[in-house]
Amino acid sequence: MPIKVGVIGTGYLGRHHARIYSEIEGAELVALIDTDLEKAQKLADEYNCKAYSDYRDIIDKLDAVSIVTPTIYHHKIALDCLKAGKDLLVEKPITVTVSEADELISEAEKRKLILQVGHLERYNPAVLAVSGMIKKPRFLEAERLSPFLGRGIDVDITLDLMIHDIDIILSFVSSPVIDIKATGASVLTDTIDVAKAWLEFGNGCAALLTASRLSPEKQRRLKIYQQDSYLSVDYQSCEVRSYFKKAGDIAFDVIQPEKKEPLKEELTDFINCIKQRNKPKVCGKEGRNALKIALDITEKIKNTNGEIN
């Protein structure tokens, strides 16, 4: 039997969730839900499913839900869905606060439900390729730069873009963060538009993260320095380079894994986790941990720059 899925939120990303669920074998897109019923109906007509303005009108007929709404609504909707016994994929960040995330994690564990968080960069083929090459990283450097698009500006850049790299770095470094230094600025919006953060881990590893929505061009890069090698990941070209010493010189290998759509890989994994009752690649606790670091960085920046409200 196919997994009956509903998508709550039919904005930019919600449209892609709808498209992909309509294509995935083993999933049946049953409903699209949005407070703007006309928008939901237009998309539902395209994918031959039903449109609703209130998720409570259809929740009993669903097995699983993607929550793709603004973050401020994640907690209430997710809690209602979990109490109704539904497996969930919640887009990042998981919630607004850590306490809200903890409540969702507790509810999902109590009911033995899937709670997956939409950190789709974990499904980037380049990230998957480099993950098998990492030993004991000593230093990581991430850059996530974007032009100003006017989308996602209701939240700080730390929660919009930087949180992707926070999640990936936390997955690569098996040690707690013991210190954070950060700076940033509000330039074109009332929120933080550019941020830099320095993370120190208990095992001696450190990471430098940069995120900006003021760049003339889009860049997504991660560098990993470890004993005997340096790994460079380009998320956009889906390329990994491994630099190492050879015959007294520096040599390198280029790995170009097969390009795949990360969101499709993520949603396919979600459906498979539901069927097999497996733990997701990014579970609620990992989403919560990334959120906590992102919020700590945000607080550091705002305490340093009192003019950012």
For each residue, the residues with C-beta under 8 A, 3 or more apart:
1:
2: 26 27 28
3: 26 27 28 63 64 271 274 275
4: 28 30 61 62 63 64
5: 21 27 28 29 30 62 63 64 65 66 271
6: 29 30 31 32 33 55 58 59 62 64 65 66
7: 10 14 17 18 21 29 31 32 33 65 66 68
8: 14 33 34 55 65 66 67 68 69 77
9: 13 14 33 34 66 67 68 69 70 91
10: 7 14 15 18 32 33 34 36 39 40 43 68
11: 14 15 34 68
12: 15 16 151
13: 9 16 17 68 91
14: 7 8 9 10 11 17 18 32 34 66 68 69
15: 10 11 12 18 19 43
16: 12 13 19 20 263
17: 7 13 14 20 21 66 68 263 267
18: 7 10 14 15 21 22 29 32 43 47 49
19: 15 16 22 23 47
20: 16 17 23 24 261 263 264 267
21: 5 7 17 18 24 27 29 66 267
22: 18 19 29 47 48 49
23: 19 20 264
24: 20 21 27 264 267 268 271
25:
26: 2 3 271 272 275
27: 2 3 5 21 24 267 271
28: 2 3 4 5
29: 5 6 7 18 21 22 32 47 49
30: 4 5 6 49 50 58 61 62
31: 6 7 44 49 50 51 52 58 61 62
32: 6 7 10 14 18 29 40 43 44 47 49 50 51 52
33: 6 7 8 9 10 40 51 52 53 54 55 58
34: 8 9 10 11 14 37 39 40 51 53
35: 53
36: 10 39 40 53
37: 34 40 41 51 52 53
38: 41 42
39: 10 34 36 42 43
40: 10 32 33 34 36 37 43 44 51 52 53
41: 37 38 44 45 51
42: 38 39 45 46
43: 10 15 18 32 39 40 46 47 51
44: 31 32 40 41 47 48 49 50 51
45: 41 42 48 51
46: 42 43
47: 18 19 22 29 32 43 44
48: 22 44 45
49: 18 22 29 30 31 32 44
50: 30 31 32 44 58
51: 31 32 33 34 37 40 41 43 44 45
52: 31 32 33 37 40 55 57 58
53: 33 34 35 36 37 40 57
54: 33 57
55: 6 8 33 52 58 59 65 77 80 81
56: 59 80
57: 52 53 54
58: 6 30 31 33 50 52 55 61 62
59: 6 55 56 62 65 80 81 84 86
60: 84
61: 4 30 31 58
62: 4 5 6 30 31 58 59 65 86
63: 3 4 5 86 87 274
64: 3 4 5 6 86 87 88 89 114 270 271 274
65: 5 6 7 8 55 59 62 81 86 87 88 89
66: 5 6 7 8 9 14 17 21 88 89 91 267 270
67: 8 9 73 74 77 78 81 88 89 90 91
68: 7 8 9 10 11 13 14 17 91 118
69: 8 9 14 73 74 77 91
70: 9 73 154
71: 74 93 95 96 155 159
72: 96
73: 67 69 70 76 77
74: 67 69 71 77 78 90 91 93 94 95 96 100
75: 78 79 95 96 97 100 103 104
76: 73 79 80
77: 8 55 67 69 73 74 80 81
78: 67 74 75 81 82 88 90 95 104 115
79: 75 76 82 83 103 104 107
80: 55 56 59 76 77 83 84
81: 55 59 65 67 77 78 84 86 88
82: 78 79 85 86 88 104 107 108 111 113 115
83: 79 80 107 111
84: 59 60 80 81
85: 82 111 113
86: 59 62 63 64 65 81 82 113
87: 63 64 65 113 114 115 270 273 274
88: 64 65 66 67 78 81 82 108 113 114 115 116
89: 64 65 66 67 114 116 117 118 266 267 270
90: 67 74 78 94 95 104 115 116 117 118 287
91: 9 13 66 67 68 69 74 117 118
92: 117 118 119 163 164 167 287 290
93: 71 74 96 159 163 287 290 291 294
94: 74 90 100 101 104 117 284 287 288 291
95: 71 74 75 78 90 98 100 101 104 291
96: 71 72 74 75 93 100
97: 75 100 101 295
98: 95 101 102 288 291 292 295
99: 102 103
100: 74 75 94 95 96 97 103 104
101: 94 95 97 98 104 105 284 287 288 291
102: 98 99 105 106 288
103: 75 79 99 100 106 107
104: 75 78 79 82 90 94 95 100 101 107 108 115 284
105: 101 102 108 109 115 284 285 288
106: 102 103 109 110
107: 79 82 83 103 104 110 111 113
108: 82 88 104 105 111 112 113 114 115 284
109: 105 106 112
110: 106 107
111: 82 83 85 107 108
112: 108 109 277
113: 82 85 86 87 88 107 108
114: 64 87 88 89 108 270 273 274 277 280
115: 78 82 87 88 90 104 105 108 280 283 284
116: 88 89 90 269 270 273 280 281 282 283 284
117: 89 90 91 92 94 280 282 283 284 286 287 290
118: 68 89 90 91 92 266 282
119: 92 122 163 164 167 168 282 286 287 290
120: 123 124 262 263 266
121: 124 127 164 165 167 168 235 262
122: 119 127 128 167 168 171 266 281 282
123: 120 127 128 260 262 263 265 266 269 281
124: 120 121 127 128 235 238 262
125: 128 129 238 257 258 259 260 262
126: 129 130 233 234 235 238 239 240 257
127: 121 122 123 124 130 131 168 222 233 235
128: 122 123 124 125 131 132 257
129: 125 126 132 133 240 255 257
130: 126 127 133 134 222 224 231 233 240 255
131: 127 128 134 171 172
132: 128 129
133: 129 130 229 231 240 242
134: 130 131 137 172 224 226 231
135: 226 227
136: 203 205 226 227
137: 134 140 172 173 205 224 225 226
138: 204 205 206 225 226 227
139: 205 206 207 208 224 225
140: 137 169 172 173 205 206 207 208 222 223 224 225
141: 207 208 209 222 223
142: 165 168 169 207 208 209 210 221 222 223
143: 210 219 220 221 222
144: 161 162 164 165 209 210 211 212 219 220
145: 210 211 212 215 217 218 219 220
146: 149 161 212 213 215 218
147: 213 214 215 216 217 218
148: 188 193 213 214
149: 146 152 213
150: 153
151: 12
152: 149 155 160 161 213
153: 150 160 188 189 191 213
154: 70 191
155: 71 152 159 160 191
156: 159 160 191 192 195 298 301
157: 160 161 162 184 191 192 193 194 195 211 212 213
158: 161 162 163 184 192 195 197 211 294 295 297 298 301
159: 71 93 155 156 162 163 291 294 295 298
160: 152 153 155 156 157 163 211 213
161: 144 146 152 157 158 164 165 211 212 213
162: 144 157 158 159 165 166 195 197 209 211 294 297
163: 92 93 119 158 159 160 166 167 290 291 294
164: 92 119 121 144 161 167 168
165: 121 142 144 161 162 168 169 209 211 222
166: 162 163 169 170 209 290 293 294 297
167: 92 119 121 122 163 164 170 171 282 286 287 290
168: 119 121 122 127 142 164 165 171 172 222
169: 140 142 165 166 172 173 199 207 209
170: 166 167 173 177 286 289 290 293
171: 122 131 167 168 286
172: 131 134 137 140 168 169 224
173: 137 140 169 170 201 203 205 207
174: 203
175: 201 202 203 205
176: 201 202
177: 170 180 199 200 201 202 293
178: 200 201 202
179: 199 200
180: 177 197 198 199 200 293 296 297 300
181: 197 198 300
182: 195 196 197 198 297 300 301 304
183: 195 196 301 304 305
184: 157 158 192 193 194 195 196 301 305 308
185: 192 193 194 305 308
186: 189 190 191 192 193 305 307 308
187: 193 194 214
188: 148 153 193 213 214
189: 153 186 193
190: 186 309
191: 153 154 155 156 157 186 308
192: 156 157 158 184 185 186 195 298 301 302 308
193: 148 157 184 185 186 187 188 189 212 213 214
194: 157 184 185 187 211 212 213 214
195: 156 157 158 162 182 183 184 192 209 210 211 212 297 301
196: 182 183 184 208 209 210
197: 158 162 180 181 182 208 209 297 300
198: 180 181 182 206 207 208 209
199: 169 177 179 180 206 207 208 209 293
200: 177 178 179 180 205 206
201: 173 175 176 177 178 204 205 206 207
202: 175 176 177 178
203: 136 173 174 175
204: 138 201
205: 136 137 138 139 140 173 175 200 201
206: 138 139 140 198 199 200 201
207: 139 140 141 142 169 173 198 199 201
208: 139 140 141 142 196 197 198 199
209: 141 142 144 162 165 166 169 195 196 197 198 199
210: 142 143 144 145 195 196
211: 144 145 157 158 160 161 162 165 194 195
212: 144 145 146 157 161 193 194 195 215
213: 146 147 148 149 152 153 157 160 161 188 193 194
214: 147 148 187 188 193 194
215: 145 146 147 212 218 219
216: 147
217: 145 147
218: 145 146 147 215 236
219: 143 144 145 215 236
220: 143 144 145 234 235 236
221: 142 143 232 233 234 235
222: 127 130 140 141 142 143 165 168 232 233 235
223: 140 141 142 230 231 232 233
224: 130 134 137 139 140 172 230 231 232 233
225: 137 138 139 140 230 231
226: 134 135 136 137 138 229 230 231
227: 135 136 138
228: 244 245
229: 133 226 242 243 244
230: 223 224 225 226 242 243 244
231: 130 133 134 223 224 225 226 240 241 242 243
232: 221 222 223 224 240 241 242 243
233: 126 127 130 221 222 223 224 239 240
234: 126 220 221 237 238 239 240
235: 121 124 126 127 220 221 222 238
236: 218 219 220
237: 234
238: 124 125 126 234 235 256 257 259
239: 126 233 234 254 255 256
240: 126 129 130 133 231 232 233 234 254 255 256 257
241: 231 232 252 253 254 255
242: 133 229 230 231 232 252 253 255
243: 229 230 231 232 250 251 252
244: 228 229 230 250 251 252 253
245: 228 248 249 250 251
246: 249 250 251
247: 251
248: 245
249: 245 246
250: 243 244 245 246
251: 243 244 245 246 247
252: 241 242 243 244
253: 241 242 244
254: 239 240 241
255: 129 130 239 240 241 242
256: 238 239 240
257: 125 126 128 129 238 240
258: 125
259: 125 238
260: 123 125 264 265
261: 20 264 265
262: 120 121 123 124 125 265 266
263: 16 17 20 120 123 266 267
264: 20 23 24 260 261 267 268
265: 123 260 261 262 268 269
266: 89 118 120 122 123 262 263 269 270
267: 17 20 21 24 27 66 89 263 264 270 271
268: 24 264 265 271 272
269: 116 123 265 266 272 273 280 281
270: 64 66 87 89 114 116 266 267 273 274 280
271: 3 5 24 26 27 64 267 268 274 275
272: 26 268 269 275 276 278
273: 87 114 116 269 270 276 277 278 279 280
274: 3 63 64 87 114 270 271 277
275: 3 26 271 272
276: 272 273
277: 112 114 273 274
278: 272 273
279: 273 283
280: 114 115 116 117 269 270 273 283
281: 116 122 123 269
282: 116 117 118 119 122 167 286 287
283: 115 116 117 279 280 286 287
284: 94 101 104 105 108 115 116 117 287 288
285: 105 288 289
286: 117 119 167 170 171 282 283 289 290
287: 90 92 93 94 101 117 119 167 282 283 284 290 291
288: 94 98 101 102 105 284 285 291 292
289: 170 285 286 292 293
290: 92 93 117 119 163 166 167 170 286 287 293 294
291: 93 94 95 98 101 159 163 287 288 294 295
292: 98 288 289 295 296
293: 166 170 177 180 199 289 290 296 297
294: 93 158 159 162 163 166 290 291 297 298
295: 97 98 158 159 291 292 298 299
296: 180 292 293 299 300
297: 158 162 166 180 182 195 197 293 294 300 301
298: 156 158 159 192 294 295 301 302
299: 295 296 302 303
300: 180 181 182 197 296 297 303 304
301: 156 158 182 183 184 192 195 297 298 304 305 308
302: 192 298 299 305 306 308 309
303: 299 300 306
304: 182 183 300 301
305: 183 184 185 186 301 302 308
306: 302 303
307: 186
308: 184 185 186 191 192 301 302 305
309: 190 302
